[in-house]
Structure formats: C-alpha cells, structure tokens
Amino acid sequence: MIYTVTFNPSLDYIVSVEDMKLGMTNRTSDEKILPGGKGINVSTVLKNLGIDNTAFGFIAGFTGEEIAREVKALGVKCRFITLADGISRINVKLKSMDGMEINGQGPDIPTAKVEELLDMMDEIKSGDILILAGSIPSSMPADIYSKILKKLEGRGIECVVDATGKLLENVLQYKPFLIKPNVHELGELFDVKIQSIEDIVKYSKALQEKGARNVLISMAGDGAVLVAEDGTCYRSPAPNGKLVNGVGAGDSMVAGFVAGYIEKCDYEHAFAMGLSAGSASAFSENLATAAEIKAVYDAHISSDAIKAI
C-alpha cells in the first residue's frame, strides 16, 4: 500500500474572470472546487494511474468535510484526523491572472493530534511506501518529518519526501528512497547558484552522501535530472506541449516516478513516467489522467529524449 500525508489540505477554488477590473465587482466565467494539497495531489494521480493508496492528513470544519468527500469521490481511501476547532483552508486560484493565488492559513493542530498521526504510522508495514509532501502549518513541530522517518526507520518502508530547506535536510539521515527538490531549491540547500547539468549532478550526489538514495531534480521547462542510487544518471528536456496549468505538476512527477518504479523496478522507466506525469498535468486543466500520461510518455520515449549522463 502507498500512503500520502498532507498536513494542511485545502479546498482549491479555481476561477476564471474575463476582463478583470481591480476595485470593481467582477463575476466568474468559470469556476470549480477541487481538493488540494501536495499529498492529496499525489494520491489523485496515483489513483488515476490505477494505484490504490490511502491519504492521511488533518481536516477541520465544513471545508474539511468537503475535502474528505471530494477525495473519496476520486476513489482515494481517506484516513483524515478531524480537528475540533477551526476550518480547513480555502485557496483561491485566479486563472485569468497568471500565477495569482490566495492561500488560506488552515487550522491550528494541537499536540495531541500530532501524536495521533504519529500513532497512525504504526499501520504502515514492510514493503509499503510513505510519501510526505509539502510544507507544514506553523502550529506543528518543525521536526515532524524527521520524527516520522525516525519512527519508521528499519521497518522496510520506502519513504519519499518532497519538501524544502530544513524539512528536507533533517530527513536525509534516514535515507529516504526519493527526494525531489527543484533546481532552485537544490542551490538553496548548498547556498550556491546552479549553473549547469554538471552542477546538478554534483550537488545531487552530495545529497546522496548525506543519505538520500534517489534524487530527482525538476527544472520546469528545462526538463529534469535523475541521480539514482545504482550510480546511473539521466537527463531529459521537458516533453513537448502547451503549458495550461502548472499547479500540481511537481506532485504529479512524484506520483509518476513512484508508479513507474512499482511497475518495472527500473529507474529510467520511473524517470520517464515522472516526467510524463508532471508534464501531462501541466498540459491539462486538471491533474493528469492515465490516458494523458500515456500519450506524453509514448511521444517522449519515441523521441529518444532521455539520455544517460
């Protein structure tokens, strides 16, 4: 079984407004509400690829109830912890103004509920996969990621971490199966400016020396690089397509990589699936379907774009 954790899930209210006028009353021309949060995005794409998984996280209030309802409607199993106070956040994403988002804060998470989540980790068994993705609310302990990995250490559980800064640095000692910083985050980890593929490989290997097993570096429109634990390295330009919506593309890359590795236990295939899933979501209004991912995969693989380096 695969488990994802989303510490601060959301309802994403995605709207389009034609001829937006600041300071005036505007009306939407298109709108939809979707469950959000990086772990939930990973769960959604995994399910789209036919892989059952369970989403852990915290919810509160009427928005939390709707998040759980929407996630279940996607076919994803839910094990959300309900908080007594506050409401789960609402994020407003304005499609007609590129990159314009207003993200809510979310509820405070009491210490007792954090401990409840840690206790739930005991359900994860040898051979399972745990995916931790995204930032954490300010009310949670800053070392929650490392606490979880320490609890699971030595139990035969593969852990994937998609986080930044200290959240990521502090888990490396527990040898996560996969980490996925983007190229800017990679530079920030070492306080350097990444200027070449050689730099990416060099600093990815430095992360491996700190404990990471596989390092997947996303470079947005410039593609991606994988430095794998078996010593192989791959690079690829981004698949061809029109950018429609970048939200969730990185989460889709994580889901695609995990799905590809489960399918063939082959790093080149996992890398190709990660690229394809991330790009397919970027080319779509919503998170990518299996058919959309397959179309990108087939076109990209046939173009012989992935190179060993």
N, C-alpha and C positions, 0 to 999 in steps of 0.2 A: 504493500500500500504506500501511496505517496501522501504526505501531509504538508499543507502550507500553513503559515502563520501570518495573519495580518493584524497588527496591534491596533491600528486606527482605521478601520474600514469606513467607507463613505457611501453615500448616495451621490452619484455624479449627475447633476442636472445640466444637460448639454443642449444649448440653444443656438439658433441662428436668428439674427436680426438684420433685415435688409435696410440699407441706408441708415445706419446707426447715427443718432444725433445725441451728443452729450448734453446734459442739462434738460433734456426733453423726455416725455413719456414715449417709450418705444415698445413695440409689440413683436413677439416672436413670429417668425415664419415657419419654424420647425423646432421641435423640442422632443427630448426623450430623457428617461431616467434609467440609469444602469447602476448596478453595484460596482463599487470601486475599491481601490487599494491594491498595492502591488501583489500581495499574496493571492488575493481573490482573482486578479487578472491571470496569474499563473495557473490557478485552478481552472479557470474558464477555458483557457487554450488547451490545457491537458485534456479536459473533458471533450472539447471539440475534436481532439485527436483520438478519442475513444479510450482514454486512460482514466480509470476511476481514481478519485482522490478525495481527501477529506480536508475541509478548510477549518482551521482553528482561528480564534480571534475574540475580540470583545465587542459587544453591541449594547446600546442603551436607547431607551425611549421608543417612540413610534418610528423614528427613522431606522433604528436598529432592527425592529420587527420587519420593516420593509426590506432591509438588506438581506436578512435571513430568508424571507420569502422569495426574493429575486434570485438569490444564489441557488436555492433548492429548485427553482424553476429551470435553471440551467442544467440541472442534473448532478450538481456537485453536492456531496454529503457535507453537512454542517455540524460543527461542534463548537458553537459560539458560547462564550460566557456572558451572561446578562448582568449588566450593572444596574444598581438600584437608582442611581442619580444621573442626571444629565441626558443628553441625546447624542447619538452617533452623528458625525459631521455630514454636512451637505457641501459639496464642491460644485461651484458654478463654472462651467467652461463655455466661453463665448466663441463659437466657431467663426463668426464673421469678423472677429478681430484676432488676427493670428497670434497664438500663444497667450491670449488673455484668459486667466483663471483666477478665481477667488476661492481659496480653500479654507474650510472651517477648521476649528481647533479640535473638536472632539471632546469626549468626557474625560474627567479625571479617573484614573484607575487605582483603586485602593490596594494597599499591600496584600491584603487577604486574597484579592482576586488574582494578583500576580502569582501568589503561591498556588492558587488553584490551577492556573495554567501550567506551572512547573509540574504539578502532580499529574496533569494530563499527559505529560511527556512519557510517563511510565507505560502508556498504551502502545507506544511505538516499539516495534520488535526488530530483531536482527533481520537484515535484508530489506527493511523499509527505507524510504527516503524522506527527509525533512527539508523543506525549503523555507528559509527565513528571508523575507524581502521587505525593504523599505525602512523608513525612519521610525522612531518610537515617540510616543507622546512625552511631554516634559514631566508628567507625573510618574513615569515609570523609572526604575533604576537604570542608570546609563550602561550598566554591565549586563543587562538582561540577555543579550545574545550569547555572551560568553558563559553566563550561568547555565543556559540551556545546553550549549555544546559540552560543557564540563559534565553535566548530568548524564549526557548520552555517551560520553567517551567510553570506548572499549566495549560497546554493545553491538557492534556490527551494523550500525546505522549510518547511511551515507547522508551527509549534510551539505546543503547548497546555501550559500549566503550571498545575497545581492544587497549590499549596504555600502556605506561610505565612511571615510575618516576612522575615528576611534572604534566605532561599532565593528568595522571590518578588521582593523588591526588587532583588536583584542581577541578575535576568534582564531587567528592563524595558528596559534599554538595547538589547537585541537584538530588540525589537519582536515579542514573541510574539503569535500570532494570537488566542489566547484565554487569559484568566486567570479563575479562579473563586473568589475569596475569599467567605466568608460575611460577613454584616453585622457580626459582632463582629470578625472579622479585618480588615475594612476600617477600622473605627475604630482598631484597634491600630496599623495601618500609619501613621496620622497622629496617634496619641495623642489621639484625640477620642472623644466618645460620639455615635454616630449616633442622631439623634432623629426623622428624617423621611425621606420619599422624596426630598425636595429635597437633603438631606444626602448621601444615597446617590449621587444623580446628580452632585452637586458633586465628591465625592471620587473617584468613578469617573472623571470627566473629568480629575481631577488625575493619576490613574494613566495615563490616555491621554497626557497631556502628558509623562510620564516614559518613554513608549514603548509601553505596551500598546495593542493595536488594538481588541479587543473585551473588555469587562468584564462578566462575568455574576455577579451578586450573589445568593446564595441566602439566604433569610430563614426557613428551616424552615417552620413552619405559617403564616407570613405571606406565603408566595409567593416571588417573585423579581423582579429588575430586570435588564434588559439595556441597557447603553450601548454601541451599536455604532459601528464605525469610520466608517460612512457618515453619521453625525450623528443617526440615529434612536435613540430610547429607547423601551423598552417596560416595562410593569409588569404583574403579574398576581397575584391571590391564589392560594393553593395550590389545586389541584384537590380536589374533594370525595372523601372516602374515609376509611377507618379505618386509623390507624397500627398496623401489625403489627410492623414491624422496620425501624428507621432505618439499620441497618448497610448501607453501600454506596449509599445514596440519592444522596449528592453525586457519587460516581463514576458512577452511572447518569445523572445530569444531564449530566455532561461527555460521556458516550458518546452520549446522545440529541441533544445540541446538534451534535456533530460529524456524526452520522448525518444529521440534518436538513439541515445545511448542504451536505453532499455531495449529498444528494438534489435540492435545489432552488436552492442558492446564494442563499437568501433568509433574512435574519436573523429575521424574525418567525416563519417556519416553524421555523427552528433553535431559537429560544427556546421555541416551543410543544412541540417534540419533547424538549428538555431538561427542561422542567417535567414533561411526561408520563412520561418515563422515570424521573426521580427519584421522582416520586410513586408510580408503579406499583411500583417496588421497595420503597418504604416501606409500601405496602399489601399486600405479599406476604411469605411466609415466606422466599423466596429472591430472588435478583436477577431482575428482571422479564423475562418472555418478550415476544416481538414482539406476541402477541395481547393481553397485558395492557397493554402500552404503547399499542397502537392504541385499546383501549377507553377508556383515560383521555384520550387525545388527542381522540377523536371527541366525548366528552362535554364536554370543556373548551372545545374550539373552538366547538362548537354553542352553548355558554352565552355566547359573546362576551365572555369574561372578560379577554382580553388587550387592553390599551389602550396606544396611543401617548401618550407624555408629553413 
